[in-house]
Amino acid sequence: MKETHREQPTGIDAEATAYLYTASLTAPMSEDWTKIYLHVAGETYARANRGGEIPEDIKVESLNEEQMADLNRLKEWIYHQRTRAREGRQKKAEVAARIKAAQPALFDF
């Protein structure tokens, strides 16, 4: 969708939420990253539950400019990792197809 508006494509909030959740299991997060996580998790939850409400004690309405820049960099990184993995799978499938085509079949079923 962003490509049609000539914007840099990025990952989505749900991907950022999943990444930050697993990152929080490996090491404690700073206050900024905690707010970023709670913000994207709240946005994802509200979207998935059609306006569902997050408890007020953990609700983060907005992010400051630095936190928003960090979130955007994370989403861009997630997008690039996803596309790089997809390209790797495609190359692997092409190599496997070439090998299969080059090898004679021992048995035809």
Sequence and secondary structure as in RCSB ss.txt:
>XXXX:A:sequence
MKETHREQPTGIDAEATAYLYTASLTAPMSEDWTKIYLHVAGETYARANRGGEIPEDIKVESLNEEQMADLNRLK
EWIYHQRTRAREGRQKKAEVAARIKAAQPALFDF
>XXXX:A:secstr
 GGGGT      HHHHHHHHHHHHHHS   HHHHHHHHHHHHHHHHHHTTS    TTT      HHHHHHHHHHH
HHHHHHHHHHHHHHHHHHHHHHHHHHHS  S   
